């Protein structure tokens, strides 16, 4: 059985500490900051077997080398990023399966934000770690890839089972909510969710995890086929990919 603990890091990052109870195996996803992560690891387990990186950006790998040095951890990342992820030991491939103790995950290749971005899908646990590709009510900026790649990557995640829980890399939900309401203002499920989001923020609690099903109903970047959104953008005859590109451009300057 897998236990997950959210570790807030830096200004708005989330790292995730994973514990496989059956085998006493410990892993962490995207350790942004050594001090914040080590404080929890040393107190609870005093061991760290694996470090999982979704992509190479420093705010996701900043704790890699010090954690590896202290705990002799193995660092996992996508094969394309073998020269960009500090301390990498195991280069993962698309659709590869890997075990954290008795708990298995599959690698999903989701380029766009970066060329080598991946997600970790724990199918049996109904969990996916999406890094900076899919956020609550949003998606990542397109830095190294293309809008087409990001659109296709989001569709990969969108097609996971609707009860899959999403653990993303940042607490961007409030700003994402404001953008969604701007162009999807008649979405009653979105309006209802806004109350829940504000209550979480007021209590300084994370707005993750959320489910794929929730996101399909409320995340504008997963709703590019909705006539009301096309109409709001005055692009009634545009393709889903064109709608996505327009929304991503608008969000960049929002």
N, C-alpha and C positions, 0 to 999 in steps of 0.2 A: 504494500500500500504506500502511495506517495503523499507525503506531506509538503505543502508549499507555504513559504513565508515571504511576504513582500517586504523588501528593504528599500525605503526611500533613500536616494542618493543625490548629491549635488543639489541643483535647484528644483528639478522636476523629473529626474530619472527614477526608474524602478529597476532594481535587481531582484532576482528571485532565487531563494534558497530552497533546494529540493532535498528531501530526505526519504530514502527507501527504507522503511522500517524493517522489512523482512531480512535485509542483508546489511543494515547499518551503513549504507552507502550515501555519501553526501555530494551534492553538486550545486553549482550556482550558474545562473543564466545572466550574462552581461554584467559582470561586476564593475560598475562605473568607478567606484572609489574604494580603495583598499581599506581605509580606516572604518568607514561605515559598515562595510561587509564583514571585515574581520572581527569587529566588536560582537556581532551576532554569532558568527561561526565559532569563535574561540569560547564563548560563553555556553553555547548549546551543545556543540559536538567536538570541538577541538580537533577537527579533521576536515579535509576537503579533497575528495577523490577526483572530481572533474570540474572543469570550467567550460561552459558552453557559450560560444559567441555567435550572435546572429549576424553581425557584420563588423567591419574594422574600425568604425569611428571611435575616437578616443573616449567619448562619454559612455562607451559600452565595453571598452577593453582596458580602461585606465588602471584597474586593480589586478590585471592578469599576472604580471611578473612578480609582484611582491607576494601575492597569494600562492603562486606556484613555488616560489622560493621557500616560503614558510611551511607549506603543507605537502610539497612534492606532488602537486596536482597535475593531471593531464589536461591540456588545453585542446579543445575541439573547435574547428571552424571549417568553413567551406574551402574546397581545394583551390578555387580561384584566388582566395585571399591568403594563400600560404606564405606570401612575402609581406603581408600587411597586418596580420594579427600577431601581436607580441607573444612570443613563447609557444607558438602553436606546436602541438605534438601529433595530433591526429587530424588528417585532412578528409573531410566528409564529402560524399558524392550525393547527387540528387537521388531521392527515393531510397537512400541507404537506411537500414535499420541499425540502431545502436542501443545497447542496454545500460541503464543506470541501475546497477544491482539486478533485480528481477523485473525492472520496469523498462519497457521498450518504447523508443520513439522513432519516428520516420522523419527524414530530412525533406523539407519542401523548398525547392529553389524558387525564390521570389525576387528577382532583380527589379531595379527601377530606382529605388533610393540609392543603392550602390550596385555595382556590377556583381558582387558576390554575396548578396543578402540571402539568408535562409530563415526558415521557421522550423521549430521543433514541435512535431505533432505527436502527442501521447494519446494514441487512438483509444486504447482501452480505458484510460482515465478521462477521456473526453476533454482534453486540454491542448491548447496550442500557444506557443510563445512566438509572437509576431514581430518583435523588435520594433523597427521604425517603418514598417510597411503598413500595417493596419492598426489604427488607434481606435479608441472609443469615439465614435462619431466623426472620424477623420482618417486621413492616410498621410504617409510621409511625403516630404518634398522629393522631387525627382532631381537628384544631384548627378549621378554618373550614368544612369540609364536613360530611357525614353519614356514618354507618356504611354506609349503602346505597351511597353514592358510592364510598367506599373499597373496599368489597367488589367492586363492578363494575370499578373501576380495576385491582384485583389480578387479576381474571379476564381483563382485556385482556392483561396481562403474562403471566399463566399460559398463555395460548393462543398465545404466540409459539413458534417451533420449539424443541424441547427442548435443542438444542445451542447455543442463544443464551447468550452469557456476560453475566452481570449485574455491572455496576459501580455500587455504591450509595453513598450519601452519608456513611455513618458506619461505624465499627468497633464494632458492637453485638453481634457474633456470640456471644460468651461468655454474656452475659446472656440473649440470645434462646434459646440452647441450653438453658439451665437451665429456662426456661419451657416449651419444647417437651417436654422430658423429664418435666416435672411432669404433663402431660395427654396425652402420647402415649408412655407409658413402655414399651410393648411393641414400639415401632418399631425393628427390628434395624438398619435402614439408618441411622437417627438415632444409635443407640448407636455404630455403627462410625465415623460421621462425627465423633463427639465426640473420638475419639482424635486424628484429624487436626487438629481445631480447637485442641486443647490444645497440640499440638506446634508449631503456627504461633504461638500466643500466647507460648509459652515462648521462641521464637526472635525475638520482636518483629517478626513478619512479618504482612502483611495476610492476612485470610481471604477476600479477593476477588481475582479474579472467581470466581463460582460459576455453574453452568448452571441454566437453567430446569428441566431434567430432574431435577437434584439437588434443587432446591427443591420440586418437586412431590412428591417422595418423602419429604422431611424437614421442610419448613416447615409448621407446624401451621395457619397462616393460609391456606394453599393446599390444605388437607386437610379442609375443613369438611364433606365428604360421608362421611367415614370413620365407620363404625358404632362403632369402638372409642373414638373421640374423643367422639362423641355420648354414649356410655355413661359415659365418665369424667366428663362434665359433667351426667349424669342428665337429658339432653334427647334421648332416643332418637327422638322424633317431630318434632323441630324441623327447620326448613328450614336450608339451608346459610347463608343470610344471618343467621338467628337465631343459629346456632352462631358465626358470625364475630363478631357483636355481643357475644355473651357472652365470647368469647375476648379481644376487644379491651378490654372492661371489666376482665377479670381481669388482663390484662397491665398496664393502667394503674396498678394497685395492687400489682403483683408486686415 
